């Protein structure tokens, strides 16, 4: 059997921005939610303090608000072909 070459993970947006993930000091948990568009994966420390839980809750609420806005914009674009047309900002009267 021929050994398979190691596949290096592709860079993520986090890598391109130069932000390095913080190393965990303990066990991690993973939750996966399968949506029609693809999986959503959350990875988090298993030993969250009450303060860290509050921070996580706030961060997830922020994420969900942004995701909702994106989904609404996408739905509006799919419902109305006019919404996909670029706006004319030339300032000239027709």
C-alpha positions, -999 to 999 in steps of 0.1 A, spaced: 0 0 0 14 34 -10 14 59 19 -9 89 13 7 123 14 -2 145 44 -28 171 34 -22 205 49 -54 223 58 -63 252 35 -59 286 50 -89 301 66 -100 337 69 -85 337 104 -52 327 90 -53 353 62 -60 380 88 -30 369 108 -50 360 139 -38 329 156 -63 308 176 -56 307 213 -44 273 225 -67 255 248 -56 247 283 -80 218 286 -105 195 269 -126 208 241 -161 200 230 -175 202 195 -211 206 184 -221 203 147 -254 216 133 -261 203 98 -280 229 77 -291 226 40 -262 249 30 -236 229 50 -224 222 85 -219 247 113 -193 237 138 -188 251 173 -156 242 192 -154 254 228 -137 245 261 -155 220 282 -146 239 314 -163 273 308 -165 296 338 -197 315 343 -180 347 330 -167 329 299 -202 315 293 -216 350 294 -190 361 268 -198 332 246 -235 339 248 -229 375 238 -207 365 210 -231 340 196 -260 365 198 -239 389 178 -230 362 153 -267 352 149 -278 388 143 -253 391 115 -263 357 101 -299 367 102 -292 400 83 -272 381 56 -300 355 52 -326 383 49 -306 402 23 -301 369 3 -338 361 5 -348 396 -7 -323 393 -36 -338 359 -46 -374 372 -44 -368 404 -65 -346 404 -96 -346 442 -94 -327 440 -61 -298 423 -79 -295 452 -104 -267 476 -95 -278 511 -85 -269 540 -108 -249 565 -88 -238 586 -118 -259 616 -108 -272 621 -143 -309 627 -148 -325 602 -173 
